[in-house]
């Protein structure tokens, strides 16, 4: 399910030529395909339909209101990690009973807002946080549902920055601690522990670590049951990998086939929190070639998008395929090894290194593929660059879903104290 493809040598998003979008909206530009976004959500829903899970899209992957609204309209819940994401979720019209809230550092104000809005549950990451939620709910005279995030200590075989389920990471609590919490739960009358949660990392392409973690937790739930502690929900997190280059991640069907039996047997309600799987292939970042620069050692393609627009290559050494908007014959002899770099004053500002690309000329455009997840949502104003425009294509129509920032936006919140103005 991929709505970016060449037709008569032009790269299309759904029915529209991306070259036409660029002519109209300029670059850098994020272009999303509505069909690809929704298609991935439905693919996952369909794969798991036997057990009818609540699929809570992970807002952090791409938090644009239009993206959230599109998914919420199709029945998605949302996985949030801050008061800001709660605000977005509610603005997008997500029913609170479809919102789950993780994060190791929820503040009192954030907790209070979520309690008042009656979200489905908090994914609690420490004993101290659980006690705090209990205290806040006591003050508000409420009882909140919570799920305990377990750190199952499995190796997900992904980048260390996006590994979360090892005991050396800051996330979740270990099994022993969960057991102690559950035994002490009567001392916490304002929280009701209804579920367990795991999320072992992101961009995981192999099902083995997922299954290992789920098996550990299911076994643990069995032990709890014997002690009279009944768990209703198991939230298996997100983390499903996608193809950026040559990865062959497990498909939704394969994943479902292996996971469903655990749920059928246990009768647990399932929650999933995919971010990248839904949004990743649904977006591309389009950029213009500003200069081609040959140095004694390397050839640089200098483009108008930088690490402030897409930080994944710089931060994780991530690979994103780069395609010209106009297809070339791609004969081996025409390929040249280049670094595609942005205008930012950092050597780490690159979109690709040592990449074999068809010869490109100044003024041409390139599409950085699979940039729908953790692309714009991690964008910044570094080097006082304006965050770029985002558009969504639906068949043959295009909608702006975020305007390009203006110079005024850049300094909007800054204040020169009067004494510096000689007042
Ligand atoms: N649930 C929890 C608790 C999470 O922390 C995350 C992502 C997700 C769900 C969604 O994970 P996904 O399905 O998207 O893998 N910026 C990094 C990824 C960081 C992921 C953080 N947590 C990147 O660009 O690769």
Boltz pocket constraint, residues with backbone or C-beta under 6 A from the ligand:
constraints:
  - pocket:
      binder: B
      contacts: [[A, 58], [A, 60], [A, 61], [A, 79], [A, 102], [A, 161], [A, 162], [A, 199], [A, 201], [A, 202], [A, 203], [A, 237], [A, 238], [A, 239], [A, 240], [A, 273], [A, 274], [A, 275], [A, 276], [A, 277], [A, 312], [A, 316], [A, 373], [A, 374]]
      max_distance: 6.0
